[in-house]
């Protein structure tokens, strides 16, 4: 081609400039700056983390090598005299069932269920026709033996007179010695007959008194002041001595007796005359004052408790016999008792123990529990107020283990 060809034109309508060329020195500088930035970021982020890891490792190692810390508490001594609440049962002061002593028919009764009676008051009357006949017969027999006594005395006097006559005739030979002896023997027999007649009179009089006493039982009276708790008799009913059917049940309810069972640990502190307070749920705002009247003085081997009687005045009959009650007794423990939280007591196959910290080491000590109140436990023997007890006893504690003790926050 003769003519020179024109270069092709781009669609942009203009020509692009030629790319700039970077020198080798400037590129090296950019690389160095990038490396420095990356290294700085690495140093800023990695080194503090590495230092913290080393510090944590050092702390862990130190904690592993040091003794474990435990919270310790001082045993709390319970007051020598404390109020003990025990369940009780209200019972009457006296209670008796009246049975008939005379045979006959119930003529009339004068009291009924719930009536208050006084000692000696007439309760019922019994008709005794057979007993009345026996009394009449006894009187007749007494008259008979009294007449026999008069006859015996007359015979005795006649025998004595004859004996004296024969004693006077014997020296004159009018009476023989045999007649004299016979008169003397007869006098002795007649004297004995007088003694027998006198004894028969005493027997008949005693029998008559017995019948008259049985007649007195035809009127049934109250043996003490009280309340009729039951009446099981009806007019016209036949009653006999020794029968199993009672006439009345009588109870004395002022004062009443409340029986409680005092546990073994407090039984030695029970003294006659001590004050007590009785409450019943039927009177929530009322407290009945009483005193300890009696105690058994021995423990029931089955329950290891001592039966104790509290006597309470009951003028208005508010306390009904058979009521369930609660009795508050201010009893002092005969020995020192200390209280610990339940978490401080360790019970396992080796017995009941607590962990005592002494001179930085654990001592597992056997204790005797007096009472378990759930959240707290009373210890009767094994610790004292000077001990420092681990508040939370666990199976990881061993005898002689080294620990760091610190006082627990209450």
C-alpha positions in Angstrom: 0.0 0.0 0.0 1.4 3.3 -1.0 -0.6 5.3 1.4 0.0 4.9 5.2 -3.0 3.3 7.0 -4.7 5.2 9.8 -4.8 3.5 13.3 -8.2 2.2 14.2 -10.4 4.5 16.3 -11.9 3.3 19.7 -15.6 3.6 20.4 -14.9 5.9 23.4 -14.1 8.7 21.1 -10.8 9.4 22.7 -7.5 7.7 23.2 -6.3 6.3 26.6 -3.1 7.5 28.1 -0.3 5.1 28.5 -0.1 3.4 32.1 2.3 4.9 34.5 5.3 2.8 35.4 6.2 2.4 39.1 9.7 2.4 40.0 11.2 -0.5 41.9 12.2 1.6 44.9 8.7 2.9 45.5 7.2 -0.7 45.5 9.7 -1.9 48.0 8.7 1.0 50.3 5.0 0.0 50.1 5.8 -3.6 51.0 7.8 -2.5 54.0 5.1 -0.2 55.3 2.5 -3.1 55.0 4.7 -5.5 56.9 5.3 -2.9 59.6 1.5 -2.4 60.0 0.8 -6.1 60.1 3.5 -6.6 62.8 2.2 -3.8 64.9 -1.3 -5.2 64.9 0.1 -8.6 65.8 2.0 -7.2 68.7 -0.9 -5.1 70.0 -3.4 -8.1 70.0 -1.3 -11.1 70.8 1.1 -10.0 73.5 -1.6 -8.8 76.0 -3.6 -12.0 75.5 -0.5 -14.1 76.0 0.4 -12.2 79.1 -3.2 -12.7 80.5 -2.9 -16.4 79.8 0.3 -16.6 81.6 -1.2 -14.8 84.6 -4.2 -17.1 84.7 -1.9 -20.1 84.6 0.1 -18.7 87.4 -3.0 -18.1 89.5 -4.4 -21.6 88.8 -1.1 -23.1 89.8 -1.0 -21.1 93.0 -4.6 -22.0 93.9 -3.9 -25.7 93.2 -1.0 -25.7 95.5 -2.8 -23.7 98.4 -5.1 -25.2 101.1 -8.9 -25.0 100.4 -10.9 -22.4 102.3 -13.7 -23.4 104.7 -16.3 -21.3 106.6 -16.2 -22.0 110.3 -18.7 -21.1 113.1 -18.8 -21.2 116.9 -21.3 -23.6 118.5 -24.2 -21.7 120.0 -25.0 -22.8 123.5 -28.7 -23.1 124.2 -30.1 -21.5 127.3 -30.2 -23.8 130.4 -33.9 -23.1 130.8 -36.0 -23.2 127.8 -39.7 -23.7 127.1 -40.6 -27.2 125.9 -44.0 -27.8 124.3 -45.3 -31.3 124.7 -48.7 -32.8 123.7 -51.0 -33.8 126.5 -54.5 -35.2 127.3 -57.0 -33.7 129.7 -58.3 -36.2 132.2 -60.6 -35.8 135.2 -59.1 -35.5 138.7 -61.4 -38.4 139.9 -63.5 -40.8 137.8 -65.6 -43.7 139.1 -68.4 -46.0 138.0 -71.1 -46.6 140.6 -72.5 -50.1 140.8 -75.4 -51.4 143.0 -74.5 -52.9 146.3 -78.1 -53.8 147.3 -80.3 -56.2 145.4 -83.7 -54.8 144.4 -85.5 -52.7 141.9 -84.7 -49.1 140.9 -87.4 -47.0 142.5 -86.3 -43.5 141.2 -83.2 -41.6 140.0 -82.7 -38.0 140.9 -79.9 -36.9 138.5 -79.2 -37.3 134.8 -76.4 -36.8 132.2 -74.4 -33.6 132.7 -75.8 -32.7 136.2 -73.4 -31.4 138.7 -73.6 -33.1 142.1 -72.1 -32.6 145.5 -70.5 -35.2 147.8 -73.2 -37.2 149.6 -76.0 -36.0 147.3 -78.7 -38.7 146.6 -78.5 -40.0 143.0 -81.0 -42.9 143.0 -83.1 -45.1 145.3 -83.5 -48.8 145.2 -86.4 -50.9 146.5 -85.2 -53.9 148.5 -88.1 -56.2 149.5 -86.0 -59.3 150.0 -83.4 -57.3 152.1 -86.2 -55.9 154.2 -87.4 -59.4 155.0 -83.9 -60.5 155.9 -83.6 -57.5 158.3 -86.8 -58.5 160.0 -85.6 -62.1 160.2 -82.3 -60.9 161.7 -84.1 -58.9 164.4 -86.3 -61.9 165.3 -83.2 -64.1 165.6 -81.5 -61.5 167.7 -84.5 -61.5 170.1 -84.4 -65.3 170.1 -80.8 -65.5 171.1 -81.3 -62.8 173.7 -84.0 -64.9 175.2 -81.7 -67.9 175.1 -79.2 -65.9 177.0 -81.7 -65.2 179.8 -82.5 -68.9 180.0 -78.9 -69.8 180.2 -78.2 -67.3 182.9 -81.2 -68.8 184.9 -79.8 -72.3 184.5 -76.4 -71.1 185.6 -77.7 -69.4 188.7 -79.7 -72.5 189.7 -76.6 -74.7 189.1 -74.5 -72.5 191.3 -77.1 -72.5 194.1 -77.4 -76.3 194.0 -73.6 -76.6 194.1 -73.4 -74.4 197.2 -76.1 -76.4 198.9 -74.4 -79.7 198.2 -71.1 -78.3 199.5 -72.9 -77.6 202.8 -74.4 -81.0 203.0 -71.3 -83.0 202.1 -69.6 -82.7 205.6 -72.8 -83.9 207.3 -72.8 -87.0 205.1 -76.2 -86.2 203.7 -74.8 -85.7 200.1 -72.3 -88.0 198.5 -69.1 -86.8 196.9 -70.5 -88.0 193.5 -73.5 -85.8 193.9 -71.2 -82.9 194.7 -69.0 -83.5 191.7 -72.1 -83.8 189.5 -73.5 -80.4 190.7 -70.1 -78.8 190.1 -69.9 -80.1 186.5 -73.4 -78.9 185.8 -72.5 -75.4 187.1 -69.6 -75.3 184.6 -71.8 -76.4 181.7 -74.5 -73.8 182.5 -71.7 -71.1 182.7 -70.5 -72.2 179.3 -74.0 -72.0 177.9 -74.2 -68.4 179.1 -71.0 -67.6 177.2 -72.4 -69.4 174.1 -75.6 -67.4 174.3 -73.7 -64.2 174.6 -71.6 -65.1 171.5 -74.7 -65.9 169.6 -76.1 -62.5 170.4 -72.9 -60.8 169.1 -73.2 -62.9 165.9 -76.8 -61.9 165.3 -76.1 -58.3 166.0 -73.3 -58.3 163.5 -75.5 -59.9 160.9 -78.2 -57.4 161.6 -75.7 -54.5 161.2 -74.6 -56.0 157.9 -78.1 -56.2 156.6 -78.8 -52.6 157.7 -75.6 -51.4 156.0 -76.8 -53.1 152.8 -80.1 -51.4 153.3 -78.2 -48.1 153.4 -76.8 -48.8 149.9 -80.4 -48.8 148.7 -79.9 -45.0 148.5 -77.1 -44.3 146.0 -75.1 -41.2 146.8 -72.2 -39.3 145.2 -68.8 -40.1 146.7 -67.3 -36.7 145.6 -68.2 -33.5 143.9 -68.4 -33.9 140.1 -70.4 -34.3 137.0 -72.6 -37.2 135.9 -70.9 -38.4 132.7 -73.2 -41.4 132.1 -76.5 -42.8 133.4 -77.4 -46.4 132.6 -80.2 -47.0 135.0 -84.0 -46.9 134.4 -86.9 -47.0 136.9 -88.0 -50.6 137.7 -84.8 -52.2 136.5 -83.5 -55.2 138.6 -80.1 -54.6 140.0 -77.9 -57.0 141.9 -74.6 -56.7 143.7 -71.6 -57.6 141.5 -73.5 -57.0 138.3 -71.7 -55.7 135.2 -74.3 -53.0 134.6 -73.3 -49.7 136.3 -75.8 -47.1 137.6 -73.8 -43.9 137.0 -70.4 -42.7 135.9 -69.1 -39.7 137.9 -66.1 -37.5 137.0 -64.5 -34.7 139.0 -63.4 -31.9 136.6 -62.2 -29.1 138.9 -59.3 -29.3 138.9 -58.4 -31.5 135.9 -55.2 -33.5 135.2 -53.2 -33.1 132.0 -50.8 -36.0 131.4 -47.6 -35.4 129.3 -44.7 -37.7 128.4 -41.4 -35.9 129.1 -38.4 -37.1 127.0 -35.4 -38.7 128.6 -33.1 -35.7 128.1 -35.4 -33.4 130.1 -36.9 -35.9 132.6 -34.3 -35.2 135.4 -35.3 -31.5 135.3 -39.0 -32.2 136.2 -39.8 -31.1 139.7 -43.1 -31.1 141.6 -44.5 -27.6 142.0 -43.0 -26.2 138.7 -45.4 -24.0 136.8 -46.8 -25.0 133.4 -49.1 -23.5 130.8 -51.8 -25.4 129.0 -53.4 -24.4 125.7 -56.1 -26.0 123.6 -57.0 -25.1 120.0 -60.7 -24.5 121.0 -59.5 -21.5 123.0 -56.7 -20.0 120.9 -56.4 -16.8 123.0 -56.6 -18.4 126.4 -53.8 -19.8 128.5 -54.6 -22.2 131.4 -52.1 -21.9 134.3 -51.1 -25.2 136.1 -48.4 -26.8 138.2 -46.7 -30.1 138.0 -48.4 -32.2 140.7 -46.8 -35.6 140.2 -44.3 -37.5 138.0 -43.7 -41.2 137.6 -40.0 -41.0 138.6 -39.2 -43.7 136.0 -39.0 -43.9 132.3 -41.3 -46.0 130.1 -38.8 -48.5 128.5 -40.8 -48.5 125.3 -40.8 -44.8 124.7 -38.0 -43.6 127.0 -40.4 -40.9 128.4 -41.6 -40.1 131.9 -45.3 -39.7 132.6 -46.0 -36.4 134.3 -49.2 -34.9 135.7 -50.0 -31.2 135.4 -52.9 -30.1 137.5 -55.0 -27.2 136.1 -57.9 -25.3 137.7 -61.1 -25.7 135.8 -63.8 -23.7 137.6 -65.9 -22.9 134.5 -65.5 -26.4 133.1 -63.9 -25.0 129.9 -61.5 -27.9 129.7 -63.4 -31.0 128.8 -62.0 -34.4 129.7 -60.4 -36.1 126.7 -59.3 -32.9 125.1 -56.0 -32.8 123.2 -53.8 -30.0 124.6 -50.3 -28.6 124.4 -48.3 -28.1 127.6 -45.4 -25.6 127.9 -42.9 -26.6 130.5 -39.8 -24.4 131.5 -37.4 -27.3 131.8 -33.6 -26.9 132.1 -31.3 -29.3 130.4 -29.1 -31.2 132.9 -26.1 -30.7 130.7 -24.7 -28.2 128.2 -26.4 -28.3 124.8 -25.0 -26.6 121.7 -26.8 -25.8 118.5 -25.4 -26.1 115.0 -26.9 -25.8 111.6 -27.9 -29.1 110.1 -25.3 -28.6 107.3 -22.5 -28.8 109.8 -23.3 -32.4 110.8 -21.9 -35.2 108.7 -23.7 -38.6 109.0 -22.1 -41.6 107.3 -21.0 -45.1 107.9 -18.5 -43.9 110.5 -21.2 -42.3 112.6 -22.4 -38.8 113.3 -19.5 -36.3 113.2 -18.6 -32.7 112.8 -15.5 -31.1 111.3 -13.5 -29.1 113.8 -10.7 -26.8 112.5 -7.7 -26.7 114.9 -4.3 -25.2 114.0 -5.3 -25.2 110.3 -6.2 -28.9 110.1 -9.5 -30.7 110.2 -10.5 -33.0 113.1 -13.6 -35.2 112.5 -15.1 -35.6 115.9 -17.9 -37.9 117.0 -21.0 -36.1 118.5 -24.2 -37.1 120.2 -27.4 -35.5 118.9 -29.9 -34.5 121.6 -32.6 -33.2 119.3 -33.1 -32.6 115.6 -35.2 -29.5 114.7 -34.7 -29.9 111.0 -32.8 -26.7 110.1 -30.7 -26.9 113.3 -29.5 -29.7 115.5 -28.8 -29.8 119.2 -25.6 -31.5 120.2 -25.4 -33.0 123.7 -21.8 -34.2 123.7 -18.7 -33.9 121.6 -18.2 -30.1 121.2 -17.9 -27.0 123.3 -18.1 -23.2 122.8 -14.3 -22.9 122.1 -14.5 -25.2 119.0 -14.6 -23.8 115.4 -16.9 -26.0 113.4 -17.0 -26.2 109.6 -20.4 -24.8 108.6 -20.8 -27.0 105.5 -19.4 -30.5 106.2 -18.9 -32.6 103.0 -17.4 -36.0 102.3 -14.3 -34.3 100.8 -13.1 -33.4 104.3 -10.8 -35.9 105.8 -9.2 -36.1 109.2 -5.9 -34.1 109.3 -6.6 -32.3 106.1 -5.0 -28.8 105.8 -7.6 -26.0 105.3 -7.8 -22.2 105.5 -10.5 -21.3 108.0 -12.4 -18.1 107.7 -15.3 -16.9 109.9 -18.6 -17.4 108.3 -21.1 -14.5 107.9 -24.1 -15.0 110.0 
